Amino acid sequence: MAMAQDARTQDSGLSTNVRLFNAIIDRGFNQGDLSVADDVCAAKLTEHEYLSKTDVPGPEILKDQIQTARDTIKGLTLTVEDLVEHGDKVWARSRATGTDPSSGKSVSMTVIDICRFENGKLVEHWGVPDRFALLHQVGALPPPPK
């Protein structure tokens, strides 16, 4: 989908919500800039991703997610492959790549994110990283039967 690539190169014509989402990906996950969370998150963020902290203020949830992801995958790069905006939500399919720090193996997995924005702030997030793919690649799970 061309939208994903355009969203990363021509920021000025994008909606506020897409610009905020791109900042989370680029500044946060790709560059490790935790301050992006203070810029984009509402004080109250409802997090639906399994295993995420939910008992701290909104920016702290996102900071923890960014730090955990970057600790889990060294040299983490998220590349948005598809992006759709509908109403107050941004839906994206991204490719996460990097290196597993324990095994030294290169890893790649799909990540689906749905972000709901309100008044220029992230207020709700659903995240679905393909953790099984990651576990297979590092040898923690056997490959699926053929």
Secondary structure as the mmCIF struct_conf table of DSSP 4:
data_model
#
loop_
_struct_conf.conf_type_id
_struct_conf.id
_struct_conf.beg_label_comp_id
_struct_conf.beg_label_asym_id
_struct_conf.beg_label_seq_id
_struct_conf.end_label_comp_id
_struct_conf.end_label_asym_id
_struct_conf.end_label_seq_id
HELX_RH_AL_P HELX_RH_AL_P1 ALA A 2 THR A 9
HELX_RH_3T_P HELX_RH_3T_P1 ASP A 11 GLY A 13
BEND BEND1 LEU A 14 LEU A 14
HELX_RH_AL_P HELX_RH_AL_P2 THR A 16 ALA A 23
HELX_RH_PI_P HELX_RH_PI_P1 ILE A 24 ASN A 30
TURN_TY1_P TURN_TY1_P1 GLN A 31 GLN A 31
TURN_TY1_P TURN_TY1_P2 LEU A 34 LEU A 34
HELX_RH_AL_P HELX_RH_AL_P3 SER A 35 VAL A 40
STRN STRN1 CYS A 41 GLU A 47
BEND BEND2 GLU A 49 GLU A 49
TURN_TY1_P TURN_TY1_P3 TYR A 50 LEU A 51
BEND BEND3 ASP A 55 VAL A 56
HELX_RH_AL_P HELX_RH_AL_P4 GLY A 58 THR A 72
BEND BEND4 ILE A 73 ILE A 73
STRN STRN2 LYS A 74 HIS A 86
TURN_TY1_P TURN_TY1_P4 GLY A 87 ASP A 88
STRN STRN3 LYS A 89 THR A 99
TURN_TY1_P TURN_TY1_P5 PRO A 101 SER A 103
STRN STRN4 SER A 106 GLU A 118
TURN_TY1_P TURN_TY1_P6 ASN A 119 GLY A 120
STRN STRN5 LYS A 121 PRO A 129
HELX_RH_AL_P HELX_RH_AL_P5 ARG A 131 GLN A 137
TURN_TY1_P TURN_TY1_P7 VAL A 138 GLY A 139
BEND BEND5 ALA A 140 LEU A 141
HELX_LH_PP_P HELX_LH_PP_P1 PRO A 142 PRO A 145
#
